[in-house]
């Protein structure tokens, strides 16, 4: 039995959405594992923000999957299946911008710490050089 073009498109969209969902879950699990082991430099607030973004993206994917696989019974349902994911994506974008600002702030703090350490090493080297000359 041959499928229509819309059914093939729905199946392809469903598969792509499931792959995207698995990628989000995998990335989230790796982020949590790295945080628990102390190998990640993100703060607890950033981790919570990233987990919230992952949950919201999974909700968007679930709604898009439902909209791609199942027929829309009425225009109100169609509007919900388009409007709610759109609003969730806007929320995710604002959370991502907030996370980016936190990463930039942390980068500048680490960079300043590195410059201070380099300066301390240079000062110690100069002091040691003066002491050896005397």
N, C-alpha and C positions, 0 to 999 in steps of 0.2 A: 504494500500500500504506500503510495507516494504522499508525502506531506506537502502542504501548501507553502508558499514562500514565507508567509507570516508565521507559520508554525516552526519552520526551520530557523527563522530569525529569533523567535522566542526561545528556542532551545539553545542557540548559540549565545544569546544574551544571558540566559540562565547559567550556562557553563562558565562564561566569563565572570559573572557576578560571584559565583561560588569560588572560583580561583582567587578573586580579589578578597573575598571574606577569609579564605584560608591564609592569604598573605598577611592580612591585618592581624589575625589571631596569632600567627607565628611570630610576627614582629613584636606584638604585645607581650607574649610569653618570654621572648628573649630579653626584652626591656626589663621585665620584672625580675627575671633570674639574675641579670647583671646587677640590678640595683640591690637585690638581697645579698649578693656576694661582695658588694662594695666595689665592684669594678667599674661602675658607671659614675660619671661626675654630675649627673642630674640630681636636683634636690627632690625632696619628698613632694613638694608642690608641683614640680614639673612632671613627676611620675603620675600624680593624680590627674593632672591636666591631660597627659597623654593617654591614660586609661579611659578617661571620659571621652576623648576624641575617638578612641577605638570603638567604644560602645556606641557612640552616635553614628559613626560610619557603618558599623554592622547593622544598626537599625535602618539606615538609608539603603544599604544593600538588600536587606530583607524586604523592604517595601518595594524597591525596584524589581527584585526577583518576583515578588508576588504580582506586580503590575505587568511584568513581561511574560509570565507563564500563564496566569489566569485571566480570563476575559473580564472586562470592566462592565459591571451590570448597569450602571447609570452614570450620568455626567457628574453627580456629586461625588461618587466614589472616585472617578477619574481625577477630579479636582483635588481630592484629598491625597491621592497617590502621587500627585505632582507637587502640590503645595507643601505638604509636611516634609518630604525629603529636601526640598529646596530650603526651607527654614532651618532644618538640621544642618545642612551643608554650610549655610551662612554662619551658624553658631560654631561649627568646626573651624571655619576660616578665622574667626575672631580668636578662638582658643589657640590655633596654630600661630597667629601673629603674636599673641601673648607669650607663647612658649619661645618663639624666636627672639623676642626681646629679652627673656630670661637667659637664653643661651648666649646672646651677645653680651649681656651684663656679666655673666660668669666668665666669658672669654676675656673681657677687659680686666676683671679682677685677677684671673690667672696670669695674664700677660704682665700686669703690674707687679705681681708677686715674683714672677720670673726675672723682671728687670731689677727688682730690689735684691734678689739673690745674686744676680750677676754683679751688681754694684758691690755687694758685700764681699764677694770673692775677689774682685779687683782691688778693693781696699785692703783686704787681708794680704794679697800678693804684694802690693806696694809697701805695706808695713813690714812684711817679711823681707823684702828686698832691701829696705833701709836698714833693718837690723843686721842683715848679713854684711852689708858694706861697712858697718861700724865695727 
